[in-house]
């Protein structure tokens, strides 16, 4: 597991105290790995999910650090969403 994934899991768990009860979401960071977010919190994994969000390292770091709006990244083609778009929007609001 990469250092980026380890740091991102920690940052996501800090942002989402109590987990994410709306469903199962997966972030795929190109060239690094995947993170699953659910009611138990965030963890490095590549499990099945209701929605998968894929981005490059720079975009993902910007979202985690609060410098990149997930909706704007999606509209600019920097973030792709596969699956439940409503769940992706809920996750975006949790991260904002």
N, CA, C and O atoms as CSV, one atom per row, in Angstrom:
chain,resi,resn,atom,element,x,y,z
A,1,UNK,N,N,0.844,-1.180,0.000
A,1,UNK,CA,C,0.000,0.000,0.000
A,1,UNK,C,C,0.889,1.243,0.000
A,1,UNK,O,O,1.887,1.302,0.718
A,2,UNK,N,N,0.522,2.221,-0.800
A,2,UNK,CA,C,1.340,3.421,-0.924
A,2,UNK,C,C,1.136,4.354,0.270
A,2,UNK,O,O,0.138,4.268,0.985
A,3,UNK,N,N,2.105,5.241,0.465
A,3,UNK,CA,C,1.990,6.245,1.525
A,3,UNK,C,C,0.783,7.139,1.287
A,3,UNK,O,O,0.109,7.544,2.234
A,4,UNK,N,N,0.512,7.446,0.032
A,4,UNK,CA,C,-0.635,8.293,-0.293
A,4,UNK,C,C,-1.928,7.646,0.192
A,4,UNK,O,O,-2.765,8.314,0.800
A,5,UNK,N,N,-2.097,6.369,-0.069
A,5,UNK,CA,C,-3.308,5.658,0.352
A,5,UNK,C,C,-3.421,5.674,1.873
A,5,UNK,O,O,-4.496,5.936,2.413
A,6,UNK,N,N,-2.316,5.395,2.568
A,6,UNK,CA,C,-2.318,5.382,4.029
A,6,UNK,C,C,-2.725,6.742,4.586
A,6,UNK,O,O,-3.557,6.820,5.490
A,7,UNK,N,N,-2.144,7.811,4.051
A,7,UNK,CA,C,-2.471,9.167,4.510
A,7,UNK,C,C,-3.910,9.529,4.166
A,7,UNK,O,O,-4.594,10.173,4.962
A,8,UNK,N,N,-4.372,9.122,2.996
A,8,UNK,CA,C,-5.737,9.441,2.573
A,8,UNK,C,C,-6.763,8.730,3.448
A,8,UNK,O,O,-7.787,9.317,3.797
A,9,UNK,N,N,-6.502,7.478,3.806
A,9,UNK,CA,C,-7.416,6.746,4.684
A,9,UNK,C,C,-7.536,7.483,6.014
A,9,UNK,O,O,-8.638,7.663,6.533
A,10,UNK,N,N,-6.414,7.902,6.555
A,10,UNK,CA,C,-6.417,8.634,7.821
A,10,UNK,C,C,-7.193,9.946,7.701
A,10,UNK,O,O,-8.007,10.269,8.566
A,11,UNK,N,N,-6.942,10.694,6.637
A,11,UNK,CA,C,-7.618,11.981,6.425
A,11,UNK,C,C,-9.129,11.785,6.250
A,11,UNK,O,O,-9.920,12.555,6.794
A,12,UNK,N,N,-9.524,10.768,5.500
A,12,UNK,CA,C,-10.953,10.508,5.299
A,12,UNK,C,C,-11.629,10.133,6.611
A,12,UNK,O,O,-12.741,10.582,6.886
A,13,UNK,N,N,-10.971,9.322,7.414
A,13,UNK,CA,C,-11.561,8.927,8.695
A,13,UNK,C,C,-11.720,10.126,9.626
A,13,UNK,O,O,-12.673,10.186,10.403
A,14,UNK,N,N,-10.804,11.070,9.552
A,14,UNK,CA,C,-10.929,12.288,10.362
A,14,UNK,C,C,-12.113,13.135,9.898
A,14,UNK,O,O,-12.842,13.696,10.716
A,15,UNK,N,N,-12.300,13.224,8.580
A,15,UNK,CA,C,-13.390,14.039,8.022
A,15,UNK,C,C,-14.752,13.414,8.283
A,15,UNK,O,O,-15.742,14.125,8.459
A,16,UNK,N,N,-14.804,12.099,8.307
A,16,UNK,CA,C,-16.083,11.407,8.402
A,16,UNK,C,C,-16.200,10.662,9.724
A,16,UNK,O,O,-16.257,9.432,9.747
A,17,UNK,N,N,-16.235,11.392,10.799
A,17,UNK,CA,C,-16.400,10.759,12.098
A,17,UNK,C,C,-17.723,10.006,12.094
A,17,UNK,O,O,-18.761,10.573,11.751
A,18,UNK,N,N,-17.693,8.753,12.467
A,18,UNK,CA,C,-18.903,7.939,12.472
A,18,UNK,C,C,-19.139,7.191,11.173
A,18,UNK,O,O,-20.130,6.470,11.053
A,19,UNK,N,N,-18.258,7.345,10.203
A,19,UNK,CA,C,-18.401,6.599,8.956
A,19,UNK,C,C,-19.340,7.269,7.970
A,19,UNK,O,O,-19.710,8.432,8.129
A,20,UNK,N,N,-19.716,6.519,6.957
A,20,UNK,CA,C,-20.567,6.986,5.871
A,20,UNK,C,C,-21.675,5.956,5.712
A,20,UNK,O,O,-21.480,4.928,5.064
A,21,UNK,N,N,-22.829,6.224,6.296
A,21,UNK,CA,C,-23.895,5.226,6.373
A,21,UNK,C,C,-24.794,5.158,5.142
A,21,UNK,O,O,-25.695,4.320,5.094
A,22,UNK,N,N,-24.579,5.998,4.166
A,22,UNK,CA,C,-25.477,6.057,3.012
A,22,UNK,C,C,-25.275,4.890,2.036
A,22,UNK,O,O,-26.143,4.628,1.204
A,23,UNK,N,N,-24.155,4.197,2.130
A,23,UNK,CA,C,-23.851,3.111,1.208
A,23,UNK,C,C,-22.360,2.836,1.203
A,23,UNK,O,O,-21.654,3.157,2.159
A,24,UNK,N,N,-21.887,2.236,0.117
A,24,UNK,CA,C,-20.468,1.916,-0.013
A,24,UNK,C,C,-19.912,2.658,-1.224
A,24,UNK,O,O,-20.407,2.519,-2.343
A,25,UNK,N,N,-18.878,3.445,-0.973
A,25,UNK,CA,C,-18.229,4.192,-2.049
A,25,UNK,C,C,-16.773,3.770,-2.143
A,25,UNK,O,O,-16.157,3.392,-1.147
A,26,UNK,N,N,-16.237,3.838,-3.340
A,26,UNK,CA,C,-14.827,3.493,-3.546
A,26,UNK,C,C,-14.150,4.607,-4.327
A,26,UNK,O,O,-14.653,5.060,-5.355
A,27,UNK,N,N,-13.000,5.042,-3.822
A,27,UNK,CA,C,-12.136,5.954,-4.555
A,27,UNK,C,C,-11.048,5.129,-5.214
A,27,UNK,O,O,-10.376,4.344,-4.545
A,28,UNK,N,N,-10.866,5.293,-6.501
A,28,UNK,CA,C,-9.743,4.685,-7.206
A,28,UNK,C,C,-8.795,5.812,-7.575
A,28,UNK,O,O,-9.147,6.714,-8.335
A,29,UNK,N,N,-7.585,5.750,-7.028
A,29,UNK,CA,C,-6.578,6.759,-7.324
A,29,UNK,C,C,-5.626,6.137,-8.339
A,29,UNK,O,O,-4.912,5.179,-8.041
A,30,UNK,N,N,-5.631,6.701,-9.538
A,30,UNK,CA,C,-4.861,6.128,-10.646
A,30,UNK,C,C,-3.395,5.955,-10.275
A,30,UNK,O,O,-2.731,6.905,-9.861
A,31,UNK,N,N,-2.901,4.737,-10.428
A,31,UNK,CA,C,-1.506,4.431,-10.175
A,31,UNK,C,C,-1.159,4.210,-8.712
A,31,UNK,O,O,-0.003,3.935,-8.391
A,32,UNK,N,N,-2.148,4.327,-7.807
A,32,UNK,CA,C,-1.883,4.209,-6.364
A,32,UNK,C,C,-2.656,3.076,-5.709
A,32,UNK,O,O,-2.084,2.303,-4.941
A,33,UNK,N,N,-3.946,2.965,-6.000
A,33,UNK,CA,C,-4.766,1.948,-5.367
A,33,UNK,C,C,-6.174,2.449,-5.130
A,33,UNK,O,O,-6.630,3.392,-5.778
A,34,UNK,N,N,-6.867,1.803,-4.183
A,34,UNK,CA,C,-8.267,2.125,-3.937
A,34,UNK,C,C,-8.556,2.230,-2.443
A,34,UNK,O,O,-7.886,1.620,-1.611
A,35,UNK,N,N,-9.575,3.024,-2.137
A,35,UNK,CA,C,-10.038,3.227,-0.766
A,35,UNK,C,C,-11.546,3.033,-0.764
A,35,UNK,O,O,-12.257,3.595,-1.597
A,36,UNK,N,N,-12.026,2.232,0.178
A,36,UNK,CA,C,-13.459,2.012,0.333
A,36,UNK,C,C,-13.940,2.799,1.545
A,36,UNK,O,O,-13.292,2.815,2.591
A,37,UNK,N,N,-15.091,3.453,1.383
A,37,UNK,CA,C,-15.703,4.243,2.450
A,37,UNK,C,C,-17.110,3.694,2.679
A,37,UNK,O,O,-17.902,3.579,1.744
A,38,UNK,N,N,-17.414,3.353,3.947
A,38,UNK,CA,C,-18.749,2.862,4.288
A,38,UNK,C,C,-19.064,3.199,5.740
A,38,UNK,O,O,-18.422,4.070,6.327
A,39,UNK,N,N,-20.029,2.528,6.313
A,39,UNK,CA,C,-20.444,2.798,7.684
A,39,UNK,C,C,-19.352,2.548,8.713
A,39,UNK,O,O,-19.431,3.055,9.832
A,40,UNK,N,N,-18.336,1.776,8.350
A,40,UNK,CA,C,-17.227,1.495,9.259
A,40,UNK,C,C,-16.093,2.507,9.112
A,40,UNK,O,O,-15.128,2.462,9.875
A,41,UNK,N,N,-16.195,3.411,8.152
A,41,UNK,CA,C,-15.152,4.396,7.904
A,41,UNK,C,C,-14.437,4.116,6.596
A,41,UNK,O,O,-14.975,3.454,5.709
A,42,UNK,N,N,-13.222,4.625,6.486
A,42,UNK,CA,C,-12.416,4.456,5.267
A,42,UNK,C,C,-11.323,3.437,5.521
A,42,UNK,O,O,-10.780,3.351,6.623
A,43,UNK,N,N,-11.004,2.660,4.482
A,43,UNK,CA,C,-9.922,1.677,4.579
A,43,UNK,C,C,-9.374,1.397,3.185
A,43,UNK,O,O,-10.074,1.543,2.183
A,44,UNK,N,N,-8.128,1.000,3.142
A,44,UNK,CA,C,-7.525,0.615,1.869
A,44,UNK,C,C,-8.125,-0.724,1.458
A,44,UNK,O,O,-7.948,-1.726,2.150
A,45,UNK,N,N,-8.824,-0.740,0.348
A,45,UNK,CA,C,-9.463,-1.968,-0.140
A,45,UNK,C,C,-9.936,-1.737,-1.566
A,45,UNK,O,O,-10.017,-0.601,-2.033
A,46,UNK,N,N,-10.243,-2.821,-2.243
A,46,UNK,CA,C,-10.763,-2.745,-3.596
A,46,UNK,C,C,-12.047,-3.570,-3.688
A,46,UNK,O,O,-12.260,-4.303,-4.653
A,47,UNK,N,N,-12.903,-3.438,-2.662
A,47,UNK,CA,C,-14.155,-4.181,-2.590
A,47,UNK,C,C,-15.171,-3.623,-3.572
A,47,UNK,O,O,-14.999,-2.533,-4.116
A,48,UNK,N,N,-16.245,-4.398,-3.792
A,48,UNK,CA,C,-17.359,-3.904,-4.591
A,48,UNK,C,C,-17.992,-2.727,-3.879
A,48,UNK,O,O,-18.001,-2.667,-2.649
A,49,UNK,N,N,-18.525,-1.788,-4.653
A,49,UNK,CA,C,-19.118,-0.587,-4.068
A,49,UNK,C,C,-20.342,-0.164,-4.871
A,49,UNK,O,O,-20.517,-0.558,-6.024
A,50,UNK,N,N,-21.193,0.655,-4.230
A,50,UNK,CA,C,-22.374,1.192,-4.908
A,50,UNK,C,C,-21.989,2.268,-5.916
A,50,UNK,O,O,-22.666,2.463,-6.925
A,51,UNK,N,N,-20.886,2.966,-5.626
A,51,UNK,CA,C,-20.387,4.000,-6.526
A,51,UNK,C,C,-18.860,3.987,-6.477
A,51,UNK,O,O,-18.260,3.828,-5.414
A,52,UNK,N,N,-18.253,4.154,-7.631
A,52,UNK,CA,C,-16.795,4.220,-7.724
A,52,UNK,C,C,-16.412,5.559,-8.329
A,52,UNK,O,O,-16.888,5.935,-9.400
A,53,UNK,N,N,-15.539,6.275,-7.621
A,53,UNK,CA,C,-15.042,7.574,-8.072
A,53,UNK,C,C,-13.578,7.409,-8.435
A,53,UNK,O,O,-12.789,6.920,-7.626
A,54,UNK,N,N,-13.209,7.807,-9.626
A,54,UNK,CA,C,-11.846,7.628,-10.107
A,54,UNK,C,C,-11.234,8.979,-10.443
A,54,UNK,O,O,-11.843,9.801,-11.128
A,55,UNK,N,N,-10.007,9.197,-9.944
A,55,UNK,CA,C,-9.305,10.455,-10.203
A,55,UNK,C,C,-7.808,10.211,-10.190
A,55,UNK,O,O,-7.340,9.182,-9.703
A,56,UNK,N,N,-7.057,11.170,-10.731
A,56,UNK,CA,C,-5.610,11.095,-10.630
A,56,UNK,C,C,-5.191,11.550,-9.234
A,56,UNK,O,O,-6.009,12.045,-8.459
A,57,UNK,N,N,-3.928,11.378,-8.930
A,57,UNK,CA,C,-3.414,11.691,-7.600
A,57,UNK,C,C,-3.658,13.155,-7.241
A,57,UNK,O,O,-4.120,13.457,-6.140
A,58,UNK,N,N,-3.352,14.053,-8.155
A,58,UNK,CA,C,-3.475,15.488,-7.886
A,58,UNK,C,C,-4.916,15.882,-7.554
A,58,UNK,O,O,-5.157,16.623,-6.601
A,59,UNK,N,N,-5.866,15.390,-8.338
A,59,UNK,CA,C,-7.269,15.709,-8.095
A,59,UNK,C,C,-7.734,15.126,-6.767
A,59,UNK,O,O,-8.404,15.803,-5.988
A,60,UNK,N,N,-7.385,13.884,-6.513
A,60,UNK,CA,C,-7.796,13.238,-5.269
A,60,UNK,C,C,-7.241,13.978,-4.051
A,60,UNK,O,O,-7.964,14.225,-3.086
A,61,UNK,N,N,-5.961,14.326,-4.100
A,61,UNK,CA,C,-5.371,15.062,-2.976
A,61,UNK,C,C,-6.077,16.397,-2.777
A,61,UNK,O,O,-6.325,16.806,-1.642
A,62,UNK,N,N,-6.399,17.071,-3.861
A,62,UNK,CA,C,-7.106,18.342,-3.766
A,62,UNK,C,C,-8.475,18.196,-3.117
A,62,UNK,O,O,-8.886,19.050,-2.331
A,63,UNK,N,N,-9.181,17.120,-3.442
A,63,UNK,CA,C,-10.492,16.871,-2.839
A,63,UNK,C,C,-10.337,16.615,-1.343
A,63,UNK,O,O,-11.073,17.182,-0.535
A,64,UNK,N,N,-9.389,15.771,-0.976
A,64,UNK,CA,C,-9.173,15.428,0.439
A,64,UNK,C,C,-8.753,16.663,1.239
A,64,UNK,O,O,-9.183,16.841,2.379
A,65,UNK,N,N,-7.925,17.506,0.650
A,65,UNK,CA,C,-7.421,18.693,1.349
A,65,UNK,C,C,-8.411,19.853,1.317
A,65,UNK,O,O,-8.165,20.892,1.930
A,66,UNK,N,N,-9.525,19.687,0.609
A,66,UNK,CA,C,-10.534,20.733,0.549
A,66,UNK,C,C,-10.231,21.834,-0.451
A,66,UNK,O,O,-10.896,22.870,-0.446
A,67,UNK,N,N,-9.246,21.630,-1.303
A,67,UNK,CA,C,-8.864,22.635,-2.292
A,67,UNK,C,C,-9.588,22.444,-3.625
A,67,UNK,O,O,-9.650,23.366,-4.438
A,68,UNK,N,N,-10.133,21.252,-3.846
A,68,UNK,CA,C,-10.839,20.950,-5.085
A,68,UNK,C,C,-12.260,20.524,-4.719
A,68,UNK,O,O,-12.457,19.623,-3.905
A,69,UNK,N,N,-13.239,21.178,-5.326
A,69,UNK,CA,C,-14.634,20.811,-5.123
A,69,UNK,C,C,-14.924,19.553,-5.947
A,69,UNK,O,O,-14.678,19.544,-7.154
A,70,UNK,N,N,-15.447,18.482,-5.313
A,70,UNK,CA,C,-15.705,17.245,-6.064
A,70,UNK,C,C,-16.659,17.437,-7.243
A,70,UNK,O,O,-16.466,16.834,-8.298
A,71,UNK,N,N,-17.680,18.269,-7.072
A,71,UNK,CA,C,-18.630,18.501,-8.158
A,71,UNK,C,C,-17.940,19.213,-9.323
A,71,UNK,O,O,-18.154,18.863,-10.484
A,72,UNK,N,N,-17.121,20.203,-9.011
A,72,UNK,CA,C,-16.388,20.912,-10.066
A,72,UNK,C,C,-15.416,19.965,-10.766
A,72,UNK,O,O,-15.278,20.018,-11.988
A,73,UNK,N,N,-14.744,19.105,-10.010
A,73,UNK,CA,C,-13.817,18.136,-10.613
A,73,UNK,C,C,-14.564,17.213,-11.566
A,73,UNK,O,O,-14.055,16.888,-12.639
A,74,UNK,N,N,-15.760,16.790,-11.187
A,74,UNK,CA,C,-16.573,15.943,-12.053
A,74,UNK,C,C,-16.956,16.688,-13.332
A,74,UNK,O,O,-16.841,16.151,-14.434
A,75,UNK,N,N,-17.413,17.929,-13.169
A,75,UNK,CA,C,-17.840,18.711,-14.325
A,75,UNK,C,C,-16.683,19.008,-15.278
A,75,UNK,O,O,-16.894,19.167,-16.481
A,76,UNK,N,N,-15.460,19.082,-14.747
A,76,UNK,CA,C,-14.279,19.348,-15.562
A,76,UNK,C,C,-13.673,18.074,-16.139
A,76,UNK,O,O,-12.682,18.136,-16.867
A,77,UNK,N,N,-14.256,16.925,-15.824
A,77,UNK,CA,C,-13.753,15.660,-16.335
A,77,UNK,C,C,-12.544,15.131,-15.576
A,77,UNK,O,O,-11.887,14.199,-16.041
A,78,UNK,N,N,-12.241,15.702,-14.427
A,78,UNK,CA,C,-11.093,15.251,-13.625
A,78,UNK,C,C,-11.469,14.138,-12.657
A,78,UNK,O,O,-10.592,13.472,-12.106
A,79,UNK,N,N,-12.765,13.933,-12.445
A,79,UNK,CA,C,-13.282,12.907,-11.548
A,79,UNK,C,C,-14.380,12.165,-12.294
A,79,UNK,O,O,-15.346,12.775,-12.753
A,80,UNK,N,N,-14.234,10.847,-12.415
A,80,UNK,CA,C,-15.295,10.077,-13.063
A,80,UNK,C,C,-16.069,9.311,-12.000
A,80,UNK,O,O,-15.522,8.889,-10.982
A,81,UNK,N,N,-17.361,9.147,-12.269
A,81,UNK,CA,C,-18.255,8.480,-11.337
A,81,UNK,C,C,-18.944,7.337,-12.072
A,81,UNK,O,O,-19.520,7.524,-13.144
A,82,UNK,N,N,-18.871,6.145,-11.471
A,82,UNK,CA,C,-19.507,4.965,-12.043
A,82,UNK,C,C,-20.415,4.367,-10.975
A,82,UNK,O,O,-19.936,3.873,-9.955
A,83,UNK,N,N,-21.720,4.412,-11.210
A,83,UNK,CA,C,-22.652,3.858,-10.231
A,83,UNK,C,C,-23.629,4.903,-9.740
A,83,UNK,O,O,-24.050,5.772,-10.503
A,84,UNK,N,N,-23.988,4.827,-8.487
A,84,UNK,CA,C,-25.031,5.645,-7.866
A,84,UNK,C,C,-24.592,7.108,-7.730
A,84,UNK,O,O,-23.847,7.461,-6.816
A,85,UNK,N,N,-25.064,7.951,-8.653
A,85,UNK,CA,C,-24.678,9.360,-8.655
A,85,UNK,C,C,-25.186,10.078,-7.404
A,85,UNK,O,O,-24.508,10.972,-6.897
A,86,UNK,N,N,-26.349,9.709,-6.903
A,86,UNK,CA,C,-26.881,10.321,-5.684
A,86,UNK,C,C,-25.970,10.053,-4.491
A,86,UNK,O,O,-25.753,10.934,-3.659
A,87,UNK,N,N,-25.445,8.849,-4.411
A,87,UNK,CA,C,-24.524,8.492,-3.335
A,87,UNK,C,C,-23.216,9.278,-3.477
A,87,UNK,O,O,-22.635,9.710,-2.482
A,88,UNK,N,N,-22.765,9.456,-4.705
A,88,UNK,CA,C,-21.550,10.250,-4.940
A,88,UNK,C,C,-21.760,11.685,-4.473
A,88,UNK,O,O,-20.853,12.284,-3.896
A,89,UNK,N,N,-22.946,12.244,-4.716
A,89,UNK,CA,C,-23.240,13.607,-4.276
A,89,UNK,C,C,-23.264,13.701,-2.754
A,89,UNK,O,O,-22.786,14.682,-2.185
A,90,UNK,N,N,-23.819,12.686,-2.094
A,90,UNK,CA,C,-23.845,12.669,-0.636
A,90,UNK,C,C,-22.421,12.621,-0.084
A,90,UNK,O,O,-22.096,13.316,0.878
A,91,UNK,N,N,-21.594,11.809,-0.690
A,91,UNK,CA,C,-20.195,11.706,-0.253
A,91,UNK,C,C,-19.480,13.028,-0.470
A,91,UNK,O,O,-18.703,13.467,0.378
A,92,UNK,N,N,-19.742,13.664,-1.608
A,92,UNK,CA,C,-19.138,14.965,-1.895
A,92,UNK,C,C,-19.482,16.000,-0.850
A,92,UNK,O,O,-18.634,16.806,-0.466
A,93,UNK,N,N,-20.734,15.984,-0.381
A,93,UNK,CA,C,-21.123,16.963,0.630
A,93,UNK,C,C,-20.466,16.654,1.977
A,93,UNK,O,O,-20.188,17.574,2.747
A,94,UNK,N,N,-20.219,15.396,2.271
A,94,UNK,CA,C,-19.522,15.020,3.508
A,94,UNK,C,C,-18.069,15.504,3.471
A,94,UNK,O,O,-17.518,15.920,4.490
A,95,UNK,N,N,-17.463,15.443,2.293
A,95,UNK,CA,C,-16.057,15.801,2.148
A,95,UNK,C,C,-15.844,17.311,2.048
A,95,UNK,O,O,-14.747,17.803,2.310
A,96,UNK,N,N,-16.880,18.038,1.672
A,96,UNK,CA,C,-16.734,19.496,1.479
A,96,UNK,C,C,-16.501,20.223,2.771
A,96,UNK,O,O,-16.360,21.446,2.774
